[in-house]
Amino acid sequence: MIKKIAIIGSGFSGLSAAAYSSKNGHEVHVFEKNSSLGGRARQFKTDNGYVFDMGPSWYWMPDIIEDFFKDFNKKTSDYYELIPLNPQFEMVFSDGNMALPQDYSEMRNLFESVEKGAAKKLDEFMHDAQYKYEVGMKDFVTKPCHSWFEFVSPKIAKSALKLDLLSNFHRFVRKYFSDPKLIMLMEFPVIFLGAAPKDIPALYSLMNYGGYKLGTWYPNGGFYKVIEAMSEIAKEQGVQFHLNSNVDEIKIIKGKANSIVVNGTEIEFDTIIASSDYHHTENLIQKEYKNYSEEYWEKKTFAPSCLIYYLGFKEKIPNLKHHTLFFENDLDLHTSEIYEHKKWPTKPLFYACCPSKTDENVAPENCENIFLLMPVATGIEDNEETREKYFLEMIQRLEKHTKSSDLLSKIEYKKSYCINDFKKDYNAYEGNAYGLANTLNQTAVLKPSLRNKKVKNLFYTGQLTVPGPGVPPSIISGKIAANEATK
């Protein structure tokens, strides 16, 4: 039976769900409230020639992204060029810098130069991480997670202890390394998972393998090239897209979602897959049909929001890599303030991305495209005065690192983005940027269900349900939701 399916939202999970649902033979319509596709991964261009990716900038786990294209008999290279970044990134510490090479043998040499015996320990760490990656990303995260019984397979059962689900990442890293810089380097990837390393299962050392060992890449033209490629594949499958189309309501009659109201107009559908913010989606339906109460969401541990500045500089800035992490301050202090104390950080860490170091097309000639990103707590007060305070601090630290002076006078484009913007543009709960944190009690079956338990034809996908936050998991989430919805 051919179903008429509505997809709410056009981020990675929505595009994935749309492409797979259409491939399965159904009529699929995607409704996007904004004027362009991509959700948090949108891109914008300025009148004076700057091109900014608004969201993701780290292209990790290239094989997982490639798997999506393989499912449609395509390759990423059919749509965009991947450029390996060397160094993958640079970390700025209070007493020096460390650049992570793309080549693994060079990476081993770097570790050994910092701590005697660390090269061998890195091999052991990566061997363990590779196993977790192959089981975790190929088997563990592909389950719909309706029941723990889904994980009762010989392979996963055999792997249970080796997956380190019950130990934390903070302790796990310290089994291998003792130098503070190496520890910080190895703990950095799990920040993407939205919690402090002490609250993240050691399973997620798979992130180190998926990033460091498989390398850090850049899709030439910007991360939005991935959105364009996925939407092109969806269109080839017959998916129809509707921009500037805000979904006001999901109408449910006798336990079945019959229609959605888009910009005031009711449209009938057989099935609905919501890649919009989960909490927001539940507010589009009657209270009695919600999966979860307000109290449920209040008790959840959310990944952080972030303060972002998109900046265009009218001249080149020296001594800056494509990715630079400013870790001069204490990681534990920053994470405790944003996760536990829910306040603006006193000694923040931040990240600078300068794609114009790799791609001349994202900035005018002899100019620089930079965005600065600082993780902040969700649900706190967001105002221009606070944003500007942290902006000035980040600029001062950028000046010190690059040995530049008066960078403020060289800015010809400036735009900030923070909690209030995430709420306005994406209906993000408490202004979150990355979804739910991948803590132990928010893993697998313990995440919000991708199926509405009271409405048989309403499904959820994206960073607030399984398998979790991040670009590859969101793509996988869309595939899972499509398979469940089109059974």
Beta strands, then each sheet from edge to edge (+ up, - down):
strand 1: 4-8
strand 2: 27-31
strand 3: 43-45
strand 4: 51-53
strand 5: 82-84
strand 6: 89-93
strand 7: 96-100
strand 8: 217-219
strand 9: 240-242
strand 10: 247-253
strand 11: 256-262
strand 12: 265-268
strand 13: 271-274
strand 14: 305-313
strand 15: 323-326
strand 16: 350-353
strand 17: 368-376
strand 18: 411-417
strand 19: 458-460
sheet 1: 9+ 2+ 1+ 13+ 19+
sheet 2: 3+ 4-
sheet 3: 5+ 8-
sheet 4: 7+ 6- 15- 16+ 17- 14+ 18-
sheet 5: 10+ 11- 12+
end
